[in-house]
Amino acid sequence: MAPEKFRELMKSVKIIHRASGVVLADGPLGWSITPFEGNFYIAGKYLKTDRFRVNFVPGLCIYKFVYVWMDLKLDHGERIRNLGWMYWLPNPLLPFI
């Protein structure tokens, strides 16, 4: 693959739940979808599903403070626990994650 074609492909990302085929997020890399410490931090407008449900299990992040875990609810009623998280009280000094 030509280097310029590779760079073009790396400008955006699509995140799919492999088992169900549900598209979770799709958008450009950068402030919209940010890879950080092995995870993807996704701005709300780039989430492509409304199937996430807050399960209210809290956590504490050294960068962004308080978060809650989120489950993915699939069509047949299965719930994938703790698939993502949402910052409840985000640290305004680190907006990129």
C-alpha positions in Angstrom: 0.0 0.0 0.0 1.3 3.4 -0.9 2.2 5.6 2.1 -0.2 8.4 1.1 -3.1 5.9 0.9 -2.1 4.6 4.4 -2.2 8.1 5.8 -5.6 8.7 4.3 -6.9 5.5 6.0 -5.5 6.5 9.3 -7.4 9.8 9.4 -10.6 8.2 10.6 -11.7 5.3 12.7 -14.8 3.1 12.9 -15.3 1.1 16.1 -17.6 -2.0 15.8 -18.7 -4.5 18.4 -17.4 -7.6 16.7 -19.9 -10.1 18.0 -23.0 -8.2 17.1 -21.8 -5.9 14.2 -23.1 -2.8 16.0 -21.2 0.3 14.9 -20.3 2.0 18.2 -18.4 5.1 16.9 -17.2 6.5 13.6 -15.3 9.7 13.0 -12.0 11.4 12.5 -9.0 10.9 14.7 -7.9 13.9 16.7 -10.2 15.8 19.1 -13.2 13.8 17.9 -11.8 10.3 18.6 -8.6 10.3 20.6 -6.4 7.2 21.2 -4.9 7.4 24.7 -3.3 4.7 26.8 -4.8 1.8 24.8 -8.3 3.2 24.7 -10.4 5.5 22.5 -11.9 8.6 23.9 -14.9 9.5 21.8 -16.8 12.8 21.7 -20.5 12.3 22.1 -21.5 13.3 18.6 -19.3 10.5 17.1 -21.1 7.8 19.0 -23.2 6.0 16.4 -25.5 4.0 18.7 -28.0 4.8 21.4 -27.6 1.4 23.0 -25.2 2.4 25.8 -26.8 2.4 29.3 -25.2 3.9 32.4 -24.9 1.2 35.1 -23.9 3.7 37.8 -20.8 1.7 38.9 -18.4 4.6 39.7 -14.7 4.8 39.2 -12.0 7.4 39.7 -9.5 8.4 37.0 -6.3 10.2 37.9 -6.7 12.4 34.8 -10.4 13.1 34.6 -11.8 12.4 38.1 -15.2 10.7 38.5 -16.7 8.3 35.8 -19.4 5.7 35.6 -19.3 2.5 33.6 -21.7 1.9 30.7 -23.2 -1.3 29.4 -24.1 -2.0 25.8 -27.6 -3.4 25.4 -28.1 -5.6 22.3 -31.3 -6.3 20.3 -31.9 -9.8 21.8 -31.7 -8.4 25.4 -28.1 -9.3 26.1 -26.2 -6.7 28.1 -22.4 -6.4 27.6 -21.3 -5.1 31.0 -18.7 -2.3 31.4 -17.9 -1.8 27.7 -17.3 1.9 28.1 -17.4 4.7 30.6 -18.6 8.3 30.8 -17.0 11.0 32.8 -19.5 12.3 35.4 -17.4 15.2 36.6 -14.6 15.7 34.0 -11.5 17.6 34.6 -11.7 20.7 32.4 -7.9 20.9 32.2 -7.7 17.7 30.0 -10.5 18.2 27.4 -8.7 15.9 24.8 -9.5 12.7 26.8 
